[in-house]
Amino acid sequence: MARYVVLALVVIWTVASVPIGLALWPPAAGMPPTPLLPVIALVSLFEGAAFALGVVFLVFGSRVLRAAGRWTPLTSAAYAAIAWLLMSWWPHDGLHRSGFGRTIAGVAAIDITFHTTLILGTAAVAVFFIRAIRSSVVDSGPQPAAVPAVPTA
């Protein structure tokens, strides 16, 4: 049942994200160039779907983490980072499309805000991943290496 709710939320938001995004960040004059409209529309749908997955992850992911009893500062950082890694593309491109980034100062503000937080979020997920792998190896104990049988003559 939960899968269908998640799927429905993602599909509804994906479709709604294009008109909502255009209302929040109306395109600047000449943005995007007309020949690129189909490509931009497709990318916008992917960004809307990613945003929806990020929101769904925030809503439903916390329940899973709490049930597992694994809520630590690093888990919190990775949880927030995963949501941001999914959700950030929609507003990022919306700001570019709206013309906010037409000046070097605007581009710098967008890039500093989004790119820096994406790098930090990715680092948090990487540390979380390494620690999770290490703890699973420690929890399961050392695994003996498989030694192939050597045929005897």
N, C-alpha and C positions, 0 to 999 in steps of 0.2 A: 504494500500500500504506500509506504513512504517513498518508494522509487517513483511511483506515478505522480505523487505530489511534487517531488523534486523536478521531474521531467516537465510537468505542466507549468510550474513556476518558471523554469528556464525558457520554455517555448513562449509563454506569454510575455515575459520580459524582453526576450530577444526581438520579438515583433514590435513591441511597444518602444523599445529603446531608440529606434531610428527617429520616429517623430518627436519623442521626448527630448532626445539629444539635439535635434534641430531647433526645438523651442528654447532649450537652455543655452545653446551655443549656435545662434544663427550664422550661416556661412557669410563670411566677408565677401565683398564684391569680387567676382572672378574666382572664388574659392568654392569648390574645387573646379579645375578646368573641365568643361563639358565632356571631352572624350574620356575622362577618367571617372565619370559618375558611376558606371556599373561596378568598377573595381572598388571605388570608395564605398558604395552601398554594401557590397559583399564584406568588405573589411569591417564596416560598421555593425553588420549582423554578428560577425565573430566577436567583436568587442562587447556587444550587448549580451551575447551568450556568456562570455567570460565574466562580465560584471554580475550576471545573474547567478552563475556558479559560485562566485565569491560570496555573494549575499547568502545563498543557500548553505554554503560551507560555514559561514559565521553562525547562522541560526541552528543548524543541525549538528555541526561538528563539535560544538561545546558540550552537547549532551553525551556524545561518544567519549570525549576526553574525560569528562567528569565520571562517567560510569567506569572507565578503565582505571580511575584513581591516579592518573599521571599528570596532574596539573602542577607544573613547576614553572619558574620564571622562563626557562628556555622553551618549554612547551608553549607558554603564552606568547613568547616572541615568534616562534615558528607558526603558531596558529594565526596570529595577526598578519605575519608576513605572507602566508599562503593566500589569505583573503585579499591582501593588497596587491600581490602579484597578479591575481585574477581581475580585480576590480579597477585597477588604475588606468587601464588602456582606454576605457570609455571617456572619462573626463580629460585625459591627456590629449587624445586626438580631437575632442570637442573644442578644447582651448586653441589648438593649432588651427582648426578649421574656422573658428570665429574671427580669426585675424589678430588675436591677442599676441601671437608670436610673429607679427609682421616686422617688428623692430628687433634689433639684436638684444635689447634689454628684455623684451617679451619672451623671445626664444630662450634666453639665459634663465629667466625666472621659471619657465615651464621645465626646462631640462634639469635645472638644479633641484627643483621640487620633486619631480617624478623620477628622474634617473638616479639621483642619490638615494632616495628611499627604496627604489627597486634593488639597487646594489646592496644596501644594508639588509633588506628583507631576504635576498638570496643568500647572503652570508649567514643569517640566522637559520635558514632552512638547511644549509650545508652543515653547520655545526650540529644542529639537531639530528640530522641524518647520520653523521659520523658517530655521535654518541649513542644513537639508537642501535646501530649496527654493532658497535663495541659491546653494549650491554647485552644484546641478544647472544653474542658469542660467549661472553662471560657467563650468562645465565644457563646456557646449554652445555657449558664445559668444553674442554678441548675435543675436537673431533679427530679421530685417528685418520691418518692419510691412507688412502686405499693403495695397496701394493699389488701391482699386477702379478699374476702367477707366472713363474718362469718355467717354461717347459724343460723337462729333463730328458736327457738322451737315453 
